């Protein structure tokens, strides 16, 4: 009986930990760049070629060719 209680506490603790991490990721994503440059264009972050970064608006394409 005691082992069952410990197992339930471990499961609940793990679920709580995962839900907290999920909330942190949602909040952090609001502050990150709108673009996630994962091999769509050359470069990384603000140094990605083919995109123009503006202060308020989302990035816009500066050229029509993909992978340039």
PyMOL Python script that loads the backbone (N, CA, C, O; Angstrom):
from pymol import cmd

cmd.read_pdbstr("""\
ATOM      1  N   UNK A   1       0.822  -1.198   0.000  1.00  0.00           N
ATOM      2  CA  UNK A   1       0.000   0.000   0.000  1.00  0.00           C
ATOM      3  C   UNK A   1       0.864   1.260   0.000  1.00  0.00           C
ATOM      4  O   UNK A   1       0.574   2.217  -0.719  1.00  0.00           O
ATOM      5  N   UNK A   2       1.924   1.258   0.807  1.00  0.00           N
ATOM      6  CA  UNK A   2       2.801   2.419   0.892  1.00  0.00           C
ATOM      7  C   UNK A   2       3.522   2.657  -0.441  1.00  0.00           C
ATOM      8  O   UNK A   2       3.719   3.802  -0.847  1.00  0.00           O
ATOM      9  N   UNK A   3       3.910   1.577  -1.113  1.00  0.00           N
ATOM     10  CA  UNK A   3       4.577   1.696  -2.411  1.00  0.00           C
ATOM     11  C   UNK A   3       3.645   2.322  -3.446  1.00  0.00           C
ATOM     12  O   UNK A   3       4.091   3.097  -4.292  1.00  0.00           O
ATOM     13  N   UNK A   4       2.363   1.994  -3.388  1.00  0.00           N
ATOM     14  CA  UNK A   4       1.390   2.578  -4.314  1.00  0.00           C
ATOM     15  C   UNK A   4       1.283   4.085  -4.121  1.00  0.00           C
ATOM     16  O   UNK A   4       1.210   4.831  -5.097  1.00  0.00           O
ATOM     17  N   UNK A   5       1.272   4.534  -2.876  1.00  0.00           N
ATOM     18  CA  UNK A   5       1.204   5.969  -2.593  1.00  0.00           C
ATOM     19  C   UNK A   5       2.443   6.685  -3.112  1.00  0.00           C
ATOM     20  O   UNK A   5       2.348   7.778  -3.672  1.00  0.00           O
ATOM     21  N   UNK A   6       3.592   6.073  -2.926  1.00  0.00           N
ATOM     22  CA  UNK A   6       4.838   6.682  -3.404  1.00  0.00           C
ATOM     23  C   UNK A   6       4.821   6.767  -4.924  1.00  0.00           C
ATOM     24  O   UNK A   6       5.214   7.788  -5.489  1.00  0.00           O
ATOM     25  N   UNK A   7       4.373   5.715  -5.590  1.00  0.00           N
ATOM     26  CA  UNK A   7       4.297   5.708  -7.051  1.00  0.00           C
ATOM     27  C   UNK A   7       3.351   6.793  -7.555  1.00  0.00           C
ATOM     28  O   UNK A   7       3.665   7.484  -8.524  1.00  0.00           O
ATOM     29  N   UNK A   8       2.213   6.946  -6.917  1.00  0.00           N
ATOM     30  CA  UNK A   8       1.254   7.984  -7.307  1.00  0.00           C
ATOM     31  C   UNK A   8       1.870   9.369  -7.127  1.00  0.00           C
ATOM     32  O   UNK A   8       1.701  10.234  -7.985  1.00  0.00           O
ATOM     33  N   UNK A   9       2.575   9.587  -6.030  1.00  0.00           N
ATOM     34  CA  UNK A   9       3.227  10.884  -5.803  1.00  0.00           C
ATOM     35  C   UNK A   9       4.288  11.165  -6.857  1.00  0.00           C
ATOM     36  O   UNK A   9       4.413  12.298  -7.321  1.00  0.00           O
ATOM     37  N   UNK A  10       5.046  10.158  -7.238  1.00  0.00           N
ATOM     38  CA  UNK A  10       6.079  10.339  -8.273  1.00  0.00           C
ATOM     39  C   UNK A  10       5.434  10.700  -9.609  1.00  0.00           C
ATOM     40  O   UNK A  10       5.910  11.596 -10.306  1.00  0.00           O
ATOM     41  N   UNK A  11       4.362  10.014  -9.966  1.00  0.00           N
ATOM     42  CA  UNK A  11       3.672  10.297 -11.231  1.00  0.00           C
ATOM     43  C   UNK A  11       3.095  11.710 -11.230  1.00  0.00           C
ATOM     44  O   UNK A  11       3.252  12.446 -12.204  1.00  0.00           O
ATOM     45  N   UNK A  12       2.434  12.088 -10.149  1.00  0.00           N
ATOM     46  CA  UNK A  12       1.864  13.439 -10.065  1.00  0.00           C
ATOM     47  C   UNK A  12       2.948  14.503 -10.105  1.00  0.00           C
ATOM     48  O   UNK A  12       2.774  15.549 -10.732  1.00  0.00           O
ATOM     49  N   UNK A  13       4.061  14.242  -9.442  1.00  0.00           N
ATOM     50  CA  UNK A  13       5.171  15.185  -9.440  1.00  0.00           C
ATOM     51  C   UNK A  13       5.741  15.361 -10.845  1.00  0.00           C
ATOM     52  O   UNK A  13       6.047  16.480 -11.258  1.00  0.00           O
ATOM     53  N   UNK A  14       5.882  14.265 -11.572  1.00  0.00           N
ATOM     54  CA  UNK A  14       6.406  14.328 -12.940  1.00  0.00           C
ATOM     55  C   UNK A  14       5.458  15.095 -13.849  1.00  0.00           C
ATOM     56  O   UNK A  14       5.904  15.907 -14.660  1.00  0.00           O
ATOM     57  N   UNK A  15       4.157  14.851 -13.727  1.00  0.00           N
ATOM     58  CA  UNK A  15       3.179  15.565 -14.545  1.00  0.00           C
ATOM     59  C   UNK A  15       3.186  17.055 -14.236  1.00  0.00           C
ATOM     60  O   UNK A  15       3.089  17.875 -15.148  1.00  0.00           O
ATOM     61  N   UNK A  16       3.298  17.412 -12.974  1.00  0.00           N
ATOM     62  CA  UNK A  16       3.347  18.820 -12.591  1.00  0.00           C
ATOM     63  C   UNK A  16       4.595  19.481 -13.161  1.00  0.00           C
ATOM     64  O   UNK A  16       4.535  20.605 -13.660  1.00  0.00           O
ATOM     65  N   UNK A  17       5.714  18.789 -13.087  1.00  0.00           N
ATOM     66  CA  UNK A  17       6.969  19.321 -13.610  1.00  0.00           C
ATOM     67  C   UNK A  17       6.873  19.559 -15.110  1.00  0.00           C
ATOM     68  O   UNK A  17       7.324  20.595 -15.598  1.00  0.00           O
ATOM     69  N   UNK A  18       6.296  18.621 -15.846  1.00  0.00           N
ATOM     70  CA  UNK A  18       6.156  18.772 -17.292  1.00  0.00           C
ATOM     71  C   UNK A  18       5.205  19.904 -17.644  1.00  0.00           C
ATOM     72  O   UNK A  18       5.445  20.622 -18.615  1.00  0.00           O
ATOM     73  N   UNK A  19       4.136  20.082 -16.885  1.00  0.00           N
ATOM     74  CA  UNK A  19       3.202  21.163 -17.178  1.00  0.00           C
ATOM     75  C   UNK A  19       3.841  22.518 -16.904  1.00  0.00           C
ATOM     76  O   UNK A  19       3.585  23.475 -17.635  1.00  0.00           O
ATOM     77  N   UNK A  20       4.667  22.619 -15.869  1.00  0.00           N
ATOM     78  CA  UNK A  20       5.382  23.865 -15.590  1.00  0.00           C
ATOM     79  C   UNK A  20       6.339  24.194 -16.727  1.00  0.00           C
ATOM     80  O   UNK A  20       6.426  25.347 -17.150  1.00  0.00           O
ATOM     81  N   UNK A  21       7.060  23.189 -17.227  1.00  0.00           N
ATOM     82  CA  UNK A  21       8.005  23.403 -18.321  1.00  0.00           C
ATOM     83  C   UNK A  21       7.274  23.839 -19.576  1.00  0.00           C
ATOM     84  O   UNK A  21       7.773  24.689 -20.313  1.00  0.00           O
ATOM     85  N   UNK A  22       6.108  23.279 -19.833  1.00  0.00           N
ATOM     86  CA  UNK A  22       5.309  23.643 -20.993  1.00  0.00           C
ATOM     87  C   UNK A  22       4.888  25.104 -20.914  1.00  0.00           C
ATOM     88  O   UNK A  22       4.940  25.810 -21.921  1.00  0.00           O
ATOM     89  N   UNK A  23       4.472  25.573 -19.742  1.00  0.00           N
ATOM     90  CA  UNK A  23       4.083  26.971 -19.572  1.00  0.00           C
ATOM     91  C   UNK A  23       5.255  27.901 -19.802  1.00  0.00           C
ATOM     92  O   UNK A  23       5.087  28.965 -20.397  1.00  0.00           O
ATOM     93  N   UNK A  24       6.445  27.525 -19.344  1.00  0.00           N
ATOM     94  CA  UNK A  24       7.637  28.349 -19.548  1.00  0.00           C
ATOM     95  C   UNK A  24       7.941  28.453 -21.028  1.00  0.00           C
ATOM     96  O   UNK A  24       8.266  29.536 -21.514  1.00  0.00           O
ATOM     97  N   UNK A  25       7.841  27.340 -21.762  1.00  0.00           N
ATOM     98  CA  UNK A  25       8.115  27.362 -23.195  1.00  0.00           C
ATOM     99  C   UNK A  25       7.125  28.243 -23.939  1.00  0.00           C
ATOM    100  O   UNK A  25       7.511  28.923 -24.890  1.00  0.00           O
ATOM    101  N   UNK A  26       5.858  28.250 -23.535  1.00  0.00           N
ATOM    102  CA  UNK A  26       4.863  29.100 -24.181  1.00  0.00           C
ATOM    103  C   UNK A  26       5.197  30.568 -23.964  1.00  0.00           C
ATOM    104  O   UNK A  26       5.077  31.375 -24.886  1.00  0.00           O
ATOM    105  N   UNK A  27       5.613  30.920 -22.759  1.00  0.00           N
ATOM    106  CA  UNK A  27       5.950  32.308 -22.450  1.00  0.00           C
ATOM    107  C   UNK A  27       7.205  32.728 -23.196  1.00  0.00           C
ATOM    108  O   UNK A  27       7.249  33.816 -23.770  1.00  0.00           O
ATOM    109  N   UNK A  28       8.242  31.867 -23.196  1.00  0.00           N
ATOM    110  CA  UNK A  28       9.487  32.200 -23.877  1.00  0.00           C
ATOM    111  C   UNK A  28       9.264  32.391 -25.369  1.00  0.00           C
ATOM    112  O   UNK A  28       9.894  33.259 -25.974  1.00  0.00           O
ATOM    113  N   UNK A  29       8.380  31.599 -25.980  1.00  0.00           N
ATOM    114  CA  UNK A  29       8.173  31.691 -27.418  1.00  0.00           C
ATOM    115  C   UNK A  29       7.598  33.045 -27.817  1.00  0.00           C
ATOM    116  O   UNK A  29       7.797  33.480 -28.952  1.00  0.00           O
ATOM    117  N   UNK A  30       6.894  33.720 -26.917  1.00  0.00           N
ATOM    118  CA  UNK A  30       6.346  35.035 -27.227  1.00  0.00           C
ATOM    119  C   UNK A  30       7.444  36.078 -27.384  1.00  0.00           C
ATOM    120  O   UNK A  30       7.246  37.090 -28.057  1.00  0.00           O
ATOM    121  N   UNK A  31       8.596  35.842 -26.771  1.00  0.00           N
ATOM    122  CA  UNK A  31       9.667  36.820 -26.799  1.00  0.00           C
ATOM    123  C   UNK A  31      10.735  36.497 -27.835  1.00  0.00           C
ATOM    124  O   UNK A  31      11.654  37.290 -28.040  1.00  0.00           O
ATOM    125  N   UNK A  32      10.632  35.371 -28.477  1.00  0.00           N
ATOM    126  CA  UNK A  32      11.622  34.984 -29.477  1.00  0.00           C
ATOM    127  C   UNK A  32      11.272  35.591 -30.823  1.00  0.00           C
ATOM    128  O   UNK A  32      10.181  36.129 -31.013  1.00  0.00           O
ATOM    129  N   UNK A  33      12.202  35.498 -31.744  1.00  0.00           N
ATOM    130  CA  UNK A  33      11.990  36.006 -33.086  1.00  0.00           C
ATOM    131  C   UNK A  33      10.814  35.295 -33.748  1.00  0.00           C
ATOM    132  O   UNK A  33      10.539  34.130 -33.463  1.00  0.00           O
ATOM    133  N   UNK A  34      10.139  35.997 -34.618  1.00  0.00           N
ATOM    134  CA  UNK A  34       9.010  35.418 -35.330  1.00  0.00           C
ATOM    135  C   UNK A  34       9.481  34.287 -36.234  1.00  0.00           C
ATOM    136  O   UNK A  34       8.753  33.317 -36.449  1.00  0.00           O
ATOM    137  N   UNK A  35      10.677  34.405 -36.757  1.00  0.00           N
ATOM    138  CA  UNK A  35      11.209  33.418 -37.695  1.00  0.00           C
ATOM    139  C   UNK A  35      12.020  32.354 -36.985  1.00  0.00           C
ATOM    140  O   UNK A  35      12.832  32.669 -36.114  1.00  0.00           O
ATOM    141  N   UNK A  36      11.815  31.131 -37.339  1.00  0.00           N
ATOM    142  CA  UNK A  36      12.688  30.049 -36.904  1.00  0.00           C
ATOM    143  C   UNK A  36      13.384  29.564 -38.156  1.00  0.00           C
ATOM    144  O   UNK A  36      12.804  28.812 -38.939  1.00  0.00           O
ATOM    145  N   UNK A  37      14.603  29.978 -38.351  1.00  0.00           N
ATOM    146  CA  UNK A  37      15.319  29.722 -39.592  1.00  0.00           C
ATOM    147  C   UNK A  37      15.959  28.340 -39.546  1.00  0.00           C
ATOM    148  O   UNK A  37      17.141  28.213 -39.227  1.00  0.00           O
ATOM    149  N   UNK A  38      15.191  27.315 -39.859  1.00  0.00           N
ATOM    150  CA  UNK A  38      15.725  25.955 -39.823  1.00  0.00           C
ATOM    151  C   UNK A  38      15.908  25.428 -41.239  1.00  0.00           C
ATOM    152  O   UNK A  38      15.059  24.707 -41.762  1.00  0.00           O
ATOM    153  N   UNK A  39      17.004  25.790 -41.836  1.00  0.00           N
ATOM    154  CA  UNK A  39      17.462  25.371 -43.165  1.00  0.00           C
ATOM    155  C   UNK A  39      16.571  25.851 -44.309  1.00  0.00           C
ATOM    156  O   UNK A  39      16.697  25.348 -45.425  1.00  0.00           O
ATOM    157  N   UNK A  40      15.686  26.797 -44.067  1.00  0.00           N
ATOM    158  CA  UNK A  40      14.900  27.352 -45.166  1.00  0.00           C
ATOM    159  C   UNK A  40      15.723  28.371 -45.943  1.00  0.00           C
ATOM    160  O   UNK A  40      15.654  28.426 -47.171  1.00  0.00           O
ATOM    161  N   UNK A  41      16.486  29.163 -45.239  1.00  0.00           N
ATOM    162  CA  UNK A  41      17.363  30.156 -45.839  1.00  0.00           C
ATOM    163  C   UNK A  41      18.771  29.941 -45.311  1.00  0.00           C
ATOM    164  O   UNK A  41      18.976  29.191 -44.356  1.00  0.00           O
ATOM    165  N   UNK A  42      19.732  30.594 -45.930  1.00  0.00           N
ATOM    166  CA  UNK A  42      21.101  30.524 -45.435  1.00  0.00           C
ATOM    167  C   UNK A  42      21.260  31.464 -44.258  1.00  0.00           C
ATOM    168  O   UNK A  42      20.556  32.469 -44.158  1.00  0.00           O
ATOM    169  N   UNK A  43      22.179  31.141 -43.370  1.00  0.00           N
ATOM    170  CA  UNK A  43      22.444  31.993 -42.228  1.00  0.00           C
ATOM    171  C   UNK A  43      21.666  31.543 -41.014  1.00  0.00           C
ATOM    172  O   UNK A  43      21.039  30.484 -41.008  1.00  0.00           O
ATOM    173  N   UNK A  44      21.721  32.379 -39.976  1.00  0.00           N
ATOM    174  CA  UNK A  44      21.072  32.018 -38.722  1.00  0.00           C
ATOM    175  C   UNK A  44      20.622  33.285 -38.012  1.00  0.00           C
ATOM    176  O   UNK A  44      21.360  34.269 -37.962  1.00  0.00           O
ATOM    177  N   UNK A  45      19.408  33.262 -37.460  1.00  0.00           N
ATOM    178  CA  UNK A  45      18.914  34.397 -36.688  1.00  0.00           C
ATOM    179  C   UNK A  45      18.811  35.659 -37.515  1.00  0.00           C
ATOM    180  O   UNK A  45      18.305  35.627 -38.636  1.00  0.00           O
ATOM    181  N   UNK A  46      19.285  36.775 -36.974  1.00  0.00           N
ATOM    182  CA  UNK A  46      19.218  38.056 -37.676  1.00  0.00           C
ATOM    183  C   UNK A  46      20.153  38.116 -38.875  1.00  0.00           C
ATOM    184  O   UNK A  46      20.033  39.024 -39.697  1.00  0.00           O
ATOM    185  N   UNK A  47      21.089  37.164 -38.994  1.00  0.00           N
ATOM    186  CA  UNK A  47      22.041  37.172 -40.098  1.00  0.00           C
ATOM    187  C   UNK A  47      21.571  36.321 -41.274  1.00  0.00           C
ATOM    188  O   UNK A  47      22.356  36.059 -42.185  1.00  0.00           O
ATOM    189  N   UNK A  48      20.318  35.885 -41.282  1.00  0.00           N
ATOM    190  CA  UNK A  48      19.811  35.062 -42.380  1.00  0.00           C
ATOM    191  C   UNK A  48      19.695  35.902 -43.642  1.00  0.00           C
ATOM    192  O   UNK A  48      19.161  37.011 -43.614  1.00  0.00           O
ATOM    193  N   UNK A  49      20.197  35.366 -44.746  1.00  0.00           N
ATOM    194  CA  UNK A  49      20.116  36.102 -46.005  1.00  0.00           C
ATOM    195  C   UNK A  49      18.749  35.897 -46.640  1.00  0.00           C
ATOM    196  O   UNK A  49      18.122  34.853 -46.460  1.00  0.00           O
ATOM    197  N   UNK A  50      18.293  36.893 -47.379  1.00  0.00           N
ATOM    198  CA  UNK A  50      17.018  36.787 -48.068  1.00  0.00           C
ATOM    199  C   UNK A  50      15.836  37.287 -47.259  1.00  0.00           C
ATOM    200  O   UNK A  50      14.705  37.241 -47.743  1.00  0.00           O
ATOM    201  N   UNK A  51      16.062  37.764 -46.039  1.00  0.00           N
ATOM    202  CA  UNK A  51      14.997  38.284 -45.199  1.00  0.00           C
ATOM    203  C   UNK A  51      15.364  39.677 -44.712  1.00  0.00           C
ATOM    204  O   UNK A  51      16.538  39.991 -44.513  1.00  0.00           O
ATOM    205  N   UNK A  52      14.354  40.501 -44.525  1.00  0.00           N
ATOM    206  CA  UNK A  52      14.554  41.822 -43.955  1.00  0.00           C
ATOM    207  C   UNK A  52      13.828  41.863 -42.614  1.00  0.00           C
ATOM    208  O   UNK A  52      12.628  41.600 -42.542  1.00  0.00           O
ATOM    209  N   UNK A  53      14.563  42.194 -41.554  1.00  0.00           N
ATOM    210  CA  UNK A  53      13.965  42.241 -40.224  1.00  0.00           C
ATOM    211  C   UNK A  53      13.588  43.681 -39.891  1.00  0.00           C
ATOM    212  O   UNK A  53      14.388  44.600 -40.063  1.00  0.00           O
ATOM    213  N   UNK A  54      12.367  43.862 -39.415  1.00  0.00           N
ATOM    214  CA  UNK A  54      11.896  45.190 -39.032  1.00  0.00           C
ATOM    215  C   UNK A  54      11.626  45.211 -37.536  1.00  0.00           C
ATOM    216  O   UNK A  54      11.583  44.163 -36.892  1.00  0.00           O
ATOM    217  N   UNK A  55      11.445  46.395 -36.989  1.00  0.00           N
ATOM    218  CA  UNK A  55      11.257  46.516 -35.547  1.00  0.00           C
ATOM    219  C   UNK A  55       9.924  45.956 -35.076  1.00  0.00           C
ATOM    220  O   UNK A  55       9.889  45.205 -34.101  1.00  0.00           O
ATOM    221  N   UNK A  56       8.838  46.297 -35.735  1.00  0.00           N
ATOM    222  CA  UNK A  56       7.514  45.934 -35.247  1.00  0.00           C
ATOM    223  C   UNK A  56       6.873  44.845 -36.104  1.00  0.00           C
ATOM    224  O   UNK A  56       6.260  43.918 -35.573  1.00  0.00           O
ATOM    225  N   UNK A  57       7.008  44.949 -37.409  1.00  0.00           N
ATOM    226  CA  UNK A  57       6.340  44.024 -38.322  1.00  0.00           C
ATOM    227  C   UNK A  57       7.107  42.716 -38.467  1.00  0.00           C
ATOM    228  O   UNK A  57       8.305  42.674 -38.189  1.00  0.00           O
ATOM    229  N   UNK A  58       6.443  41.652 -38.895  1.00  0.00           N
ATOM    230  CA  UNK A  58       7.145  40.393 -39.154  1.00  0.00           C
ATOM    231  C   UNK A  58       8.151  40.565 -40.292  1.00  0.00           C
ATOM    232  O   UNK A  58       8.031  41.508 -41.074  1.00  0.00           O
ATOM    233  N   UNK A  59       9.134  39.679 -40.400  1.00  0.00           N
ATOM    234  CA  UNK A  59      10.114  39.797 -41.475  1.00  0.00           C
ATOM    235  C   UNK A  59       9.455  39.620 -42.841  1.00  0.00           C
ATOM    236  O   UNK A  59       8.485  38.875 -42.982  1.00  0.00           O
ATOM    237  N   UNK A  60       9.988  40.308 -43.836  1.00  0.00           N
ATOM    238  CA  UNK A  60       9.474  40.190 -45.193  1.00  0.00           C
ATOM    239  C   UNK A  60      10.587  39.713 -46.103  1.00  0.00           C
ATOM    240  O   UNK A  60      11.765  39.959 -45.839  1.00  0.00           O
ATOM    241  N   UNK A  61      10.217  39.038 -47.165  1.00  0.00           N
ATOM    242  CA  UNK A  61      11.216  38.548 -48.114  1.00  0.00           C
ATOM    243  C   UNK A  61      11.812  39.729 -48.864  1.00  0.00           C
ATOM    244  O   UNK A  61      11.098  40.661 -49.235  1.00  0.00           O
ATOM    245  N   UNK A  62      13.126  39.690 -49.087  1.00  0.00           N
ATOM    246  CA  UNK A  62      13.760  40.736 -49.874  1.00  0.00           C
ATOM    247  C   UNK A  62      14.042  40.252 -51.287  1.00  0.00           C
ATOM    248  O   UNK A  62      14.443  41.042 -52.141  1.00  0.00           O
ATOM    249  N   UNK A  63      13.838  38.966 -51.547  1.00  0.00           N
ATOM    250  CA  UNK A  63      14.019  38.405 -52.883  1.00  0.00           C
ATOM    251  C   UNK A  63      12.997  37.306 -53.106  1.00  0.00           C
ATOM    252  O   UNK A  63      12.377  36.829 -52.156  1.00  0.00           O
ATOM    253  N   UNK A  64      12.816  36.896 -54.368  1.00  0.00           N
ATOM    254  CA  UNK A  64      11.800  35.886 -54.656  1.00  0.00           C
ATOM    255  C   UNK A  64      12.357  34.474 -54.736  1.00  0.00           C
ATOM    256  O   UNK A  64      11.582  33.517 -54.739  1.00  0.00           O
ATOM    257  N   UNK A  65      13.686  34.309 -54.801  1.00  0.00           N
ATOM    258  CA  UNK A  65      14.283  32.979 -54.912  1.00  0.00           C
ATOM    259  C   UNK A  65      14.413  32.325 -53.549  1.00  0.00           C
ATOM    260  O   UNK A  65      14.868  32.948 -52.590  1.00  0.00           O
ATOM    261  N   UNK A  66      14.007  31.058 -53.470  1.00  0.00           N
ATOM    262  CA  UNK A  66      14.186  30.306 -52.229  1.00  0.00           C
ATOM    263  C   UNK A  66      15.628  29.848 -52.114  1.00  0.00           C
ATOM    264  O   UNK A  66      16.313  29.678 -53.122  1.00  0.00           O
ATOM    265  N   UNK A  67      16.080  29.652 -50.908  1.00  0.00           N
ATOM    266  CA  UNK A  67      17.441  29.169 -50.626  1.00  0.00           C
ATOM    267  C   UNK A  67      18.509  30.069 -51.239  1.00  0.00           C
ATOM    268  O   UNK A  67      19.502  29.571 -51.769  1.00  0.00           O
ATOM    269  N   UNK A  68      18.319  31.379 -51.176  1.00  0.00           N
ATOM    270  CA  UNK A  68      19.346  32.302 -51.688  1.00  0.00           C
ATOM    271  C   UNK A  68      20.040  32.991 -50.548  1.00  0.00           C
ATOM    272  O   UNK A  68      20.936  33.805 -50.772  1.00  0.00           O
TER     273      UNK A  68
END
""", "prot")
cmd.dss("prot")
cmd.show_as("cartoon", "prot")
cmd.util.cbc("prot")
cmd.orient("prot")
